[in-house]
Amino acid sequence: MKNNLSYKQLFWVFLFILTLLRLRVASQFGLGVDEAHYVLYGRILDWSYFDHPPLVGWVHGLFQLLPIDDLIKARLPAILISILTSKLIFDFLTHKKASEQYSFYALVVLNLTPMFNAMSVALLPDTLLMPLTVLILAQTEKILASPNLKNWALMGLWLGLAGLSKYTAVLYIFALILIFIFRNQFKQLLKPNIWVGVLVALALISPVLYWNIKNNFASFVYQGNHVFKLDSAILKNFGSSFVMQLLSWGIGPFIVSLMAFFAMLKNLRNEKQNYVTLIFSSVFLVFFAYISIGEVLLPHWMLIYFILMIPMGYAFYLNRSRLRKSLIVSFMISAVLTLILLFELAFQILPIQKTAALYEGIYGWDKVMIEANRYLEGIGNTKKSIAVMNWTLGSRAKYYNNNINADVIVIDSRHDQFDIWSPKSHTNYDIIVIVEANKKHEHLAHLNCAHLTAVGELTNSIKNVPVNHFLYYHCANFLGYKD
């Protein structure tokens, strides 16, 4: 019928409805650990940062200027980026001769995975890489077809922005080299046009280089320790990482992505349309498989592999009628769980007794800091501060602290971004220390004070059900971190 919507129109209707739900979710709960950390980047602008390059902070800095609700300001960039990413992937799939129908289904699957939704609400450095990855893939294919000055300049732009987003952007370069070797076009990398792209990329990442030179290459050293980290519990780390990724992306989409990857890999020489995607995916998969033997992967670290291979897997396997029903069923479990989670965060529809743990880290930090400042006011010493015992608490404490006269410090043994933000020594200060009640002994064991006194506690509750519990201590004459 003429009045029926096309699948491209259905794609936009689906994204519109899902975006409304994400906006509702964004306004309903406080910032998590990573979110608060990167919004602080936006509040304390710099050339770069200890943990990551600066683009995530610069984007936050721009959105912080908007005259809207603070939570929406923090989460709107990720919501908009998820729309752009979905549009770019839809176009990328249809350009690869996938039908609009199956491209639409593939994007529905991706958007209803738990981790893609998390990255579509919380702006992390990885979120910025989502659209950039698709743009880099598309630009690679343009260069292979026509390695002119314009195409290399655009590649330099996308690679430079990726380098401003996250250090793993260096993997794109390895993938590009492999692609040119695979195509027997390695000599293209020696031609003058490429240097335009190199100069554009270097110009864009120059703030990162400048910051690292000023700070003894602290960020490079920190990231290098991740790459070369070894651990005796190799099998445990790898197994835990595998399970973490399986749950984060959904069992069905996870399996389909691997099916598509290995099927394409087996037929690599004949994959004329998809080998660029396959090689990029391979580089990220191999790199993070290697990282997983040294430490357990965080859920979003494999983002680039999955945002490529989940849509590719569904778009092209749906063409096979014998697999179609299985593929549809395969993603239903993760889709239903994702929607339940979104509706719970948006409207609190489930019994809070069952979901209290979900809100533990994202609820009540405004009250935590109000209480901390109240106790701080009772201290007569002019040298006083608020403290926490690790950076995960530090991000939220610093973000929610509205007392400009009270600094928030992190008392731990490692050098990190908080030491750059608060470089002076706080020895001999009087400090109000915020401690998670369930980690009381672990935290207090490292606190060295002339006198340590419990001054209060706070339990945050939803519908009379406790979701987190904090203790407050007065550390008189702080003497430093105790190993």
N, C-alpha and C positions, 0 to 999 in steps of 0.2 A: 504493500500500500504506500501511496505517495506521502502520507502523513507520518509514516513510521520514521523514527529517529535512526540516523546512520550510527554505526559503531563508533565513529569519531565523536559524534554528538553525545552518544551515551557515555563515552570516556569523560567528557567535560561535565556532564551531569553527575556522574559518580564522584569525580574529584571535588565538585562544588559541595555536595552533601557531606563528603568525608572532611572537607576543610572546615565546614561549619561545626562538625563534631570536634575536630582538633582545636578549634578556637575556644569552644566551651571547655574542653579539657585543660587548655592552657591557662585559663582564668581561675581554676578551682583549687590549686594546691601550690605550696611553696616550691622554691627552687631546690633541685637536688645538688649533690656534691659538685659534679663537673659543671653543671649549669652556672652555679654561683661563682665558681672559679673563673669562668670565661666572661661573665658579666663584669667581674672585677677588672679583667683586662680592659674592658670598654670604659670603665670608670677611671682607671689609672693608665692612661695611654702611654705607650712606649714604642720604641723601634722594633722590639721583639720581647720574648719572655723566656723564662727558664725552661718551661715545659714544652712550649710549642712556638712556632712562628706567629706573627702578629695579626694576620687577617681576621681571625675570629674575634679578636678584641676590637679591631677597627670597625668591623660590621656592627658589633654591639654598641660601640661608641656612637655611631650614626643613629641607630634606632633608639638609643637612650635619649636623644633630643626630641623625640615625638611626645606630644602632650596627651599621652594615653596611659592606661593602667600599667604599673610597673611589670606585672607578670606577662601581660600581652607584649610589652616592649621587648622583654627578654626572649619571648618564644615566637614572635611574628616572623623573624628572619628564617627560622627553620621551616615554618609552615609554608612560606613563599618558595623557599628552595625546593621543598618536596614537590610542589606543583610544577616548577620548572624542570626538575629531574624527570618526573613522570612524562611530561610533554616531550622532552628530548629523547627518552627511551622509546616512547610510542613512535616518534618519527624515525628513529634509528631502526626499529624493527620493520616498519613498513618499507623503508628504503632497502631493507634486506629481502624484500619480496614476501614478507609475512603478511597475511591478510589483515585488514583492519579488525575483523572479528576476533582473530586469535591474539592480535596485539592488544586489543582491549582486555581480553581475558587474562593475558599475561600481566598486564599492569594492575588489574584487580587483585591478582594473587600477590604481587609484590607489595602493594599498598596495604594488604591485610596480613602481612607478617608482623610479628611483635616488634622486631628490631627496627624495621623500616619506619614503623609508626613512632617509635621512641626517637629516632633521628629526625623525624618530621615535626617534632615538638621541641626538642632540646637542641639548641645550636652548639654543636661541638666542631672541632676542626675537621672531623670526618664528614660532617654534614656538607661542608663547603666542597669536599672532593666529589660528591655525588654528581652534580651537573658537570663539573670540570672533567671527570672521567669520560663521560659520553662525548663531550666536545673534543677531547684529546683523541679518542678513537676515531671519530668522524674526520678530524683533521689529518690523522695518519693516513686514512684512505685517500683523502684529497691529495696529499703529498705523493703518495705512491702513483697516483694517476697523473699528477702535474706538479713536480717539485720546484715551483716558481718562487719568486721572492715573497709575494703576498702570502702564500700558503705557509712558508717557513716563519714569516713574521707572526702570523696568527698562532702557529704552534708555540712560538716563544712566549706569546701572551698567555696562552692556557697553561703551559708548563710553569711559567713564572708565578701565576696566581696559585697554582697547586703548591709550588714551593713556599709561598707565603702562608699556605694553609696548614701543611703538615710535612714533617721530614720524610715520611715514606713516599713522598712525591718523586724521590730519586728512583723509585722502582719503575716509573713511567719511562725513564731514560733507558734502563736496562731492557725493557720490553721493546722499545723502538729499535734498539741495536739488534735484538734478536729477529725482529720482523724484517729488517733490511738484509740480514744474513740469510734468512729463510727465502727471501725473494731474489737472492743473488744480486742485490743492489747496494752492497756495502759501500761501493765507491761514491754513492750519493752523499754519504756522510762526510766526504772530503771536499765536496764542491762548495764554492763561495756562498751560495744562497743560504746554506745552513747557518752560517755565522751571523746572519741577521737575526735569526731565531735565537741563537745563543746569546747575543748581546741584549736582545729584548728580555729574555729570561733572567740574565744576570742583573740587569738594571732593576727588575722587579724584586729580586730577592736580596738586593744590596742592603736593605735595612736589617735583615737577619744576619748578614755577614758583619755589618757594622756593630750590631749589638754584641755578637759573640767575640769580636776583637776587643771590645771594651770590657767584657766580663770573662776574660781568660777562657773563651770557648766553652763556657760552662754548659750550654745547651747541647753542643755537639758531644761533649764528654758524657753527659747524662743519657742521651739517646744511644750513643755507642755502647754504653754498659748494658742497655737492653738487648742490643743485637748480639753481643758477644757473651751474654750471660749463660752460664752452664749450671746445671742442677743434677744431682745424682738421681732424683726421682723422675727420670725421663718418661717412663711409661705412665706414671700417675699424672704428670703434667699434660702429656699428650691426650690421655683418656679424658681428663677433666675438661680440657679445651674442646675436644670433640663433642662431649655432652653439652657443654655450654653453648656451642654454636648450633647444635641440633635443636635445643629448646628455644634459642633466641630467634631462629628463623623459621621454626615450625618443621615438624618431621617430614611432611610431604614435600614442601618446597626444598628442603635440604637434600632429600634423596633425589628429586628431579634434577636439581642443579648438578649433582655429581654424575647422574646418568648422562645428562647432556654433555658434560665436560669430557667424560671418558669416551663417549661415542664419537664426539668430534675429534678428540685426540687420536683415536684409533684410525680415523679417516683423514688425518691432517692434510696429506698431500692433495686430497680432492676437495677440501673445504675452501673453495675459492672465495666464497662470500664471507665466511666466518672466521678465517684463521687469525685476523687481527684481534678480534675479541678473545679468541682462544688463547693467544700468546699473552695478551695482557692479563687475562684471568690466571694463566699458569704461573706467571711471575709472582702475583700476589699470593696465590695458593701455596706455592713452594716456599716463599719467604716466611709466611706465617706458620706453616707447618714446622719449619726450622725453629722459629721463635718459641713455638709451643713445647719444645723439649727443654727449654730453660725456665719457662714460667707459664702459668695458666693464662690463656688468651682472654682478654675482656670481650664481652659480646660484640662490640662494634668494630673490633680490629679487622675482622674479615669482611667488612662492609663492601669494599670494591668488588671482590670476587662474587658476592651474592647478588648485588644489584645488576651485575652483568649476566650471570648464569641462570638465575631464577627466571627472569623474563625470556631469555633465549630458550631455555628448556621447555617452558610451557608454550611459547609461541610456535615452536617448530614441532614438538611432539603432539600437539593437539591436531595436527594434520593427519595423524595416524589413527584411524578409526578404532583399531583394536586397543589403543591405549587411552582413548579419550575419556571414557567413564572412570577409569582408574585415576587419571590425572585430576579430574574434577573432585573425586572423593578425597584424593591425597591432600588437597589443601583446605578442605572444609574444616578439619579439626582446628588447625592453627587460625583459620579465619574466624571461626566462632569464638575461640578463646581471646583473640585480639579484640573483637567487637565487645565481648563481655568486659574486658579490661578497660577499653575506652569508655564504655557507658558507666562503669563503676567509678572511674576517675572523674567523669563529667557530672554524674548525678548521685553517686553513693547509693547504689541500688541493692547491694549485697549486705548481709548482716555484718556489722563492723567487728563482731567477735571473730569472724573468719578472715577479715581483711586488714586487721590492725597492723600486721607486719608490713603491708604495702605502704602505709603512711608514716612509718617510723622515721625515715630520713627526710621527709618533705613536709612535715607538719609542725607548726608551733615555734619555729626559730625566731620569729619576731618577739614572742613572749619570753623566750630564753634570754635574749639580749636585753630586754627591758629589765628583767630580774637581775642580770649580771651588773648592769649599770646602777641599779638601786643599791646593791651591796657595795659597789665601788664608791658611791657617794659617802658611805659611812666610814671610809678610810681617811684619816687626817693627813697622811703623808702626801706631799705634792708629787712625788715620784711613784705613780701607780698606773696599773694597766690591767687589761683583761687578757686571759690566756686560755688556750686549749692545748691538748697534748699530741695532736697530729693534724696534718694539712686538710684532711677531709672535714673535720670540724671547723678548721680555720676558715675555709672558703665561705661557709654559711654564716659563721660568727661575724666575719668582716663585712659580708654583704648586708646582713640585717642589723649591724650596729649603726644606729643613727646619732650616736654621741661623737661629734667631731673632735672632742677633747680627750677621748679615751681610745688609745691604740689597741688593736687586737694582735697578739703575738702567738706564734706557734712554738711550743717547747718540745723539740725533738732533736735527734742526733744527726739528721741529714741536712745538707745545704739545699735549699729550694727557693721558689719564688718569694716565699714569705720573708726570707732573710734579705732579699733584695728590696722588698717593700719596707721592711723594718730593720735596717742594718745596724742600728745602735744596740749596745749591750743593755740588758734590763736587770743586770745584777744589782742587788740591794734595793730593788723596787718592791713595793707591796702590790701583790697581784691577786685578783679574783680569778680562780681557775674553774672552768666549766668542765665537768667530768660526766661521761655517760655512766649511769649507775651500774649497768651490766659489765662495765670494764673498769670498775673502780680500782681494784688492786693492781691491774696492769698499768694504769695511768699513774697512780700515786707512787708506784715503785720507782719511777723515774723523776720524781719531783723533789728537788733539794731546797729546803727552806729552813730558816732559823726557827720558825714556828709555823705549824700548819693547823688551821682550825676550820672545822665544818661550820658553815654559816647558813646553809639552807638547801632546799631542794625544790624541784618543779616537776610535776607530772602533767603532760599534755594529754587530753582525752578528747575523743569524739563520741558523742552520745553516751557519755559516762564510761566509755571503755578506754583504758590507758593505751596510748600508742608509743610513747617514749617517756623516759625518766632521766632527769639530770640532777647532779649534785653540784653544790657550789662550795669552794674552799677558799679561805683567806691564807695565802702564802706570804707571811711576813718576812721581809728581808730575803728575797729570792736569791739563791746562791748558784743556780744553774741546773742544767740537765744532768741527771745521775744515771750512769750506765748500769 
